[in-house]
Amino acid sequence: MNKIISFLIPFLFFGCGKHSKTVEGEWIKGTETEQITIIENHFRGFDNAMLETGYRYQELFWAGQDENWEYADYQITKMQLAIKNGLERRPKRSKSAEYFLTYDLPKMQEVVKNRDLKNFNQAFQHLTISCNSCHALEKVPFFNIQIPEVRQSPVRK
Ligand code: HEC
């Protein structure tokens, strides 16, 4: 009996190996490594984080003008998350974003907590300068950010 079991063991292991096939999706195909590369490419790099940041920056501005402070706070939190995730994908950009993440956004958060429109507008100007400083540091100064003039958001107070 023991002999039979020791004879079968290698076959059992081999069998498992043979049948463990990488699961494929509709379009995410290939080996596991190839699949991870496909997924990474679709998550994109820093541009995706910036598209989101651009949107949230505008929403933040109008939230402030409406004195819709909960919405303003929400936008700051999500902007922070978008940039942090973006930096995880593109760590070389971290140094340029340091001031923005450790000073400007927390400052903005504090101002929003105090619910004062005048202070908000002042802090928003600083935030805008900080966006552009990073663009200069990262050699993309043609993304010149200016305080929004036209409102596109469907979110109103
Ligand atoms: C790391 C520092 C950094 C900070 C901070 C930063 N940006 Fe950017 N931004 C970039 C880089 C780098 C690009 C170019 C992205 C690329 O090509 O991958 C960019 C691109 C953009 C784009 C163009 C996105 C596109 O693909 O169309 C917008 C809009 C933008 N940023 C808005 C902002 C705003 C608004 C702020 C401030 C609230 C901000 N950025 C803060 C580095 C930064």
Boltz pocket constraint, residues with backbone or C-beta under 6 A from the ligand:
constraints:
  - pocket:
      binder: B
      contacts: [[A, 45], [A, 46], [A, 47], [A, 48], [A, 50], [A, 51], [A, 53], [A, 54], [A, 57], [A, 93], [A, 94], [A, 96], [A, 97], [A, 100], [A, 127], [A, 128], [A, 130], [A, 131], [A, 132], [A, 134], [A, 135], [A, 138], [A, 140], [A, 143], [A, 145]]
      max_distance: 6.0
